[in-house]
Amino acid sequence: MRKTLSFLALAAGVLAAPAAQADITIGFVTSLSGNGSSIGIPYGRGINAAYEYKKTIGGETVRLIQLDDGSDPSAATRNARKLVEEEKVDLLIGTATAPSTIAMAAVASELKVPMIAVSPIGKLPESPEQWVVSVPQPASLLVKIVADRMKRDKMKNIGYIGFSDAWGDLVYNGAKAAETVDDIKIQTNERYARTDTSVTAQILKVMAPRPDAVLIGGSGTQGALPLLTLAERGFKGNTYGTVALVNPDFVNVGGKAADGIQVSAGPVIVAEQLPDDHFAKKIALDFRAVYQKTHNIPTTDGFSAYSFDAWLIFANAAERALKTAKPGTAEFRAALRDAILSTKELPGVHAVYNFKPGAVTGVDERALVVVRLTGGAWKYAP
């Protein structure tokens, strides 16, 4: 795809354009294949839209290189190293699953390249200096907002089922932390792999103590599996989740079984339904417009929007970093990192971002609303 700025969609990992064509080089990793692809593909589409939205920064051109990690943390590690060591990128952005994102973050910290994570990473890699921040609302905040809604709905006994990986841990830990504040009780901690095709045994255990509601700690297509099984078993209680379920594949696969689920999500999900004075309304509608122009389809997920916000954070920081250093140098990477960590009150489509050293995330409760899946569409549920 030929553009003034080189964009390379590299499912096969073939690099084509010479580095000399661009002043700022960005390495983007996502999951275009494997079990994380249902959310990895939207991440990729989001970065395409972001590139179209802002192609030059401070008068400098940008080169964007995209690689597929196949939903494999070891591949994410290799991709990150390739981008830094061979392509000399100034910044890393990625990736689609929490385990792979954690793997990338370790490389970024080791090789001293700033990274903006588009999946939650929980905590910072051990490093003398901080090189990584994370765009998504942390699982603790996502679950706190859901737990507040459970309390309002008078739900007390909650069954939990989630992925048997870092994401499942993050959601479960967030739910446990909310117990004393919201007067809820997490009764079960059932897990399943992203590749599983059945969760019948786990759902039977979730239903055994007769919970008022069930919290889902999954994402994308596989996040629908517990809901389908709950419906098969006749569960009539409420269901809840996080923004990780806001995905067209989840809606299509879940069908009627997913209808009525309430999740905490970024305001971009219901942009047109927001009050006119909401911080996210204008920028979110701009994002939707450029996404439609870029892909000739509407955006119906939250993942593409995380990529867009990562680009906004990068662009804002790069404007400031360019005043002190030139791209392609260690000095610029350090300046870019420092600029990211000093970001203040930057409005995005998901949140208002404020970063500081020692903190992996930079969002507050303004970053979340509750939405309900109704008739296959997400509705604002204030």
C-alpha positions in Angstrom: 0.0 0.0 0.0 1.7 3.2 -1.2 1.4 6.3 0.8 3.3 9.5 1.6 4.2 7.7 4.8 5.0 4.0 4.6 2.5 1.7 6.2 3.4 -2.0 6.1 0.8 -4.6 7.1 3.1 -7.5 7.7 1.3 -10.7 8.5 4.2 -12.6 7.1 6.8 -10.3 8.6 8.3 -9.1 5.3 9.8 -5.6 5.5 9.8 -3.6 2.3 10.4 0.2 2.7 13.8 1.5 3.6 14.1 3.3 6.9 15.5 6.4 5.2 12.0 7.2 4.0 10.8 8.2 7.4 11.9 10.4 10.3 10.0 8.7 13.1 9.6 4.9 13.0 6.8 3.1 15.0 6.7 -0.6 15.5 3.2 -2.0 16.0 2.5 -5.7 16.9 -0.9 -7.3 17.0 -2.5 -10.7 16.6 -3.7 -11.0 13.0 -3.9 -14.8 13.5 -4.3 -17.3 16.3 -6.8 -17.3 19.1 -6.4 -13.6 19.8 -7.2 -12.5 16.3 -10.8 -11.6 17.0 -9.4 -8.6 19.0 -6.0 -8.4 17.3 -7.6 -7.5 13.9 -9.6 -4.6 15.3 -6.4 -3.4 17.0 -4.7 -3.4 13.5 -7.6 -1.6 11.9 -7.5 1.0 14.7 -3.9 1.8 14.0 -4.6 2.2 10.3 -7.3 4.7 11.1 -5.0 6.5 13.5 -2.3 6.7 10.9 -4.8 8.3 8.5 -5.9 10.7 11.2 -2.4 12.1 11.8 0.3 11.2 9.3 2.9 13.8 10.2 4.0 15.0 13.6 5.8 18.3 14.2 6.5 18.5 10.4 8.2 15.1 10.5 7.1 12.0 8.6 6.3 8.7 10.2 6.9 5.1 9.2 4.6 2.5 10.7 5.6 -1.2 10.6 3.0 -3.8 11.6 3.8 -7.3 12.6 1.6 -10.4 13.4 2.5 -12.2 16.6 0.1 -15.1 16.0 -1.3 -14.7 19.5 2.0 -16.2 20.8 4.0 -14.5 23.5 7.3 -15.9 22.2 6.5 -14.5 18.7 5.6 -11.1 20.3 9.1 -11.2 21.9 10.8 -11.9 18.6 8.8 -9.2 16.8 9.7 -6.6 19.4 13.4 -7.5 19.2 13.3 -7.4 15.4 11.6 -4.0 15.4 14.1 -2.5 17.8 17.3 -4.1 16.7 16.8 -4.2 12.9 14.3 -1.5 12.2 15.5 0.9 14.9 12.0 1.9 15.9 11.5 4.9 18.1 8.4 3.5 19.8 6.6 0.1 20.2 2.9 -0.2 20.4 1.1 -3.6 21.0 -0.4 -6.2 21.4 -3.7 -8.1 21.4 -3.4 -10.4 24.4 -2.2 -9.7 28.0 0.5 -12.5 28.0 2.0 -11.2 24.7 1.9 -7.6 25.8 3.8 -8.5 29.0 6.4 -10.2 26.9 6.8 -7.2 24.6 7.0 -4.9 27.6 10.0 -6.8 29.0 11.8 -6.3 25.6 11.0 -2.6 25.6 12.4 -2.2 29.1 15.5 -4.2 28.3 16.3 -2.4 25.1 15.3 1.0 26.4 12.6 1.8 23.8 9.3 3.5 24.9 6.2 1.3 24.5 2.5 2.0 24.7 0.6 -1.1 25.5 -2.9 -1.6 24.1 -3.7 -4.5 26.4 -3.5 -4.3 30.2 -0.2 -5.4 31.7 -1.0 -5.2 35.4 2.3 -4.0 36.6 5.6 -2.6 35.2 8.5 -4.9 34.2 11.3 -4.8 36.6 13.7 -2.2 35.3 15.8 0.7 36.7 13.9 3.0 34.4 10.3 3.0 33.2 9.7 2.6 29.5 6.2 1.3 29.3 2.7 2.7 29.8 -0.7 1.1 29.2 -3.7 2.6 27.4 -6.6 0.4 28.6 -8.5 1.0 31.8 -6.9 -1.3 34.4 -8.8 -4.4 35.2 -9.2 -3.2 38.8 -11.0 -0.1 37.6 -13.0 -2.0 35.0 -14.3 -4.4 37.6 -14.9 -1.7 40.2 -17.3 0.0 37.9 -19.0 -3.3 37.2 -19.1 -4.1 40.9 -20.7 -0.7 41.6 -23.4 -1.6 39.1 -23.9 -5.1 40.7 -24.5 -3.4 44.0 -27.0 -1.0 42.4 -28.7 -4.0 40.9 -28.8 -5.6 44.3 -26.6 -8.5 43.2 -24.7 -10.0 46.2 -23.5 -13.5 45.4 -21.4 -13.6 42.2 -20.0 -16.5 40.2 -16.8 -15.9 38.3 -15.4 -17.7 35.2 -12.5 -16.3 33.2 -9.5 -17.2 31.1 -6.8 -19.3 32.7 -4.1 -16.6 31.9 -3.0 -13.1 33.0 -6.3 -11.5 31.8 -8.4 -13.9 33.8 -6.2 -13.2 36.9 -6.6 -9.5 36.5 -10.4 -9.6 36.3 -10.7 -12.0 39.2 -8.3 -10.0 41.4 -10.2 -6.9 40.6 -13.5 -8.6 41.6 -12.0 -9.8 44.9 -10.7 -6.3 45.7 -14.2 -4.9 45.2 -15.9 -7.3 47.6 -15.6 -5.2 50.8 -16.5 -1.9 49.1 -19.5 -3.1 47.1 -20.9 -5.8 49.5 -20.6 -8.5 46.9 -19.2 -12.1 47.4 -17.2 -13.8 44.7 -18.3 -17.5 45.2 -16.3 -19.2 42.5 -13.0 -18.9 40.5 -13.5 -21.1 37.5 -11.1 -20.9 34.5 -10.8 -22.0 30.9 -8.2 -21.8 28.1 -8.7 -19.5 25.2 -8.6 -22.6 23.0 -11.3 -24.6 24.9 -14.5 -25.5 23.0 -16.5 -26.4 26.1 -16.9 -25.0 29.6 -19.7 -27.2 30.8 -17.8 -28.5 33.8 -16.8 -25.1 34.9 -20.3 -23.6 34.5 -21.8 -26.4 36.6 -19.5 -25.4 39.4 -20.3 -21.7 38.9 -24.1 -22.5 39.1 -23.8 -24.9 42.1 -23.9 -22.2 44.8 -26.9 -20.5 43.0 -25.3 -17.1 42.3 -27.3 -13.9 41.7 -25.1 -13.0 38.8 -22.0 -14.2 36.9 -19.0 -12.2 36.0 -17.2 -13.1 32.8 -13.4 -12.7 32.7 -12.9 -13.5 29.0 -12.6 -11.5 25.8 -13.6 -11.6 22.1 -15.2 -14.7 20.6 -14.2 -17.0 23.5 -15.8 -14.7 25.9 -19.2 -15.8 24.6 -18.6 -19.5 25.5 -19.6 -19.2 29.2 -22.8 -17.3 28.3 -23.8 -19.9 25.8 -23.3 -22.6 28.4 -25.2 -20.6 31.1 -28.1 -20.3 28.7 -28.1 -24.0 27.9 -28.2 -24.7 31.6 -31.1 -22.4 32.2 -29.4 -19.7 34.2 -31.7 -16.7 34.7 -29.5 -14.3 36.7 -27.7 -11.2 35.5 -24.4 -11.3 33.7 -21.6 -8.8 33.7 -18.2 -8.3 32.0 -15.7 -5.8 30.9 -14.8 -3.9 27.7 -12.9 -7.0 26.6 -16.3 -8.4 25.4 -17.2 -5.4 23.3 -16.4 -7.1 20.0 -18.6 -7.9 16.9 -17.5 -11.6 17.1 -18.6 -11.8 20.7 -22.0 -10.3 19.8 -22.5 -12.6 16.8 -21.4 -15.8 18.6 -23.2 -15.0 21.9 -26.5 -14.1 20.2 -29.5 -14.2 22.5 -27.4 -15.8 25.3 -25.3 -12.6 25.5 -28.3 -10.2 25.4 -28.6 -8.2 28.5 -25.0 -8.4 29.7 -23.7 -5.2 31.3 -20.1 -4.3 30.9 -17.9 -1.4 31.8 -16.4 0.2 28.7 -14.9 3.3 27.3 -17.3 6.1 26.3 -16.3 5.6 22.6 -18.5 2.6 22.5 -21.6 4.7 22.7 -20.2 8.0 21.4 -23.4 9.2 19.7 -25.3 8.5 22.9 -23.1 10.7 25.1 -24.1 14.2 26.3 -22.7 16.9 24.1 -20.4 18.2 26.8 -18.7 14.8 27.4 -14.9 14.9 26.8 -15.0 11.9 24.5 -17.9 12.8 22.2 -16.2 15.0 19.5 -12.9 13.0 19.3 -14.8 9.7 19.4 -17.0 10.8 16.5 -13.9 12.0 14.6 -12.4 8.5 15.2 -15.5 6.8 13.8 -15.4 9.0 10.7 -11.8 8.3 9.9 -12.3 4.6 10.6 -15.2 4.5 8.2 -13.1 6.4 5.6 -10.2 4.0 6.0 -12.0 0.7 6.1 -15.3 1.5 4.5 -17.1 -0.2 7.4 -18.2 1.3 10.8 -16.3 0.5 14.0 -18.3 -1.5 16.5 -15.6 -2.5 19.0 -13.5 -0.9 21.7 -10.1 -2.5 20.7 -9.6 -0.4 17.6 -10.1 2.7 19.8 -7.3 1.7 22.1 -4.9 1.7 19.1 -6.2 5.2 18.2 -5.7 6.5 21.7 -2.2 5.0 21.7 -1.5 7.0 18.6 -2.9 10.2 20.1 -0.6 9.7 23.2 2.4 9.1 20.9 1.7 12.1 18.7 1.2 14.4 21.7 4.5 13.3 23.2 6.4 13.3 20.0 5.5 17.0 19.4 7.4 17.8 22.6 10.2 15.3 22.2 11.1 16.7 18.8 12.1 20.0 20.4 15.0 18.3 22.2 16.2 15.4 20.0 16.2 13.8 16.6 14.3 10.6 15.7 16.3 7.5 15.3 18.5 8.2 18.3 18.7 7.0 21.8 18.3 10.6 22.9 14.9 10.8 21.1 13.7 7.6 22.5 14.5 8.8 26.0 12.9 12.2 25.3 9.8 10.5 23.9 9.6 8.3 27.0 9.9 11.4 29.3 7.2 13.2 27.3 4.8 10.3 27.5 5.3 10.1 31.3 4.5 13.8 31.6 1.3 13.7 29.6 -1.4 15.8 31.3 -5.2 15.9 30.7 -5.0 14.6 27.1 -8.5 13.7 25.9 -8.9 10.5 24.0 -11.8 8.4 22.8 -11.6 6.1 25.9 -10.2 8.3 28.6 -8.5 11.5 29.7 -4.8 10.5 30.0 -2.5 11.6 32.8 0.8 9.7 33.1 3.5 9.9 35.7 6.6 7.9 36.5 5.9 4.7 38.5 2.4 4.3 37.2 1.6 2.0 34.3 -1.8 3.4 33.6 -3.0 7.0 33.4 -6.8 6.9 33.6 -9.5 7.6 36.2 -13.2 6.8 36.4 -13.9 9.3 33.6 -12.7 6.5 31.4 -15.7 4.3 31.9 -19.4 4.0 31.4 -21.7 1.0 31.7 -23.3 -0.3 28.5 -25.8 -3.0 28.1 -26.1 -5.4 25.1 -29.7 -5.0 23.8 -30.8 -6.7 20.6 -27.3 -7.1 19.4 -26.3 -3.4 20.0 -24.5 -1.7 22.9 -26.7 0.9 24.7 -25.6 3.5 27.2 -26.8 2.5 30.6 -26.1 5.5 32.9 
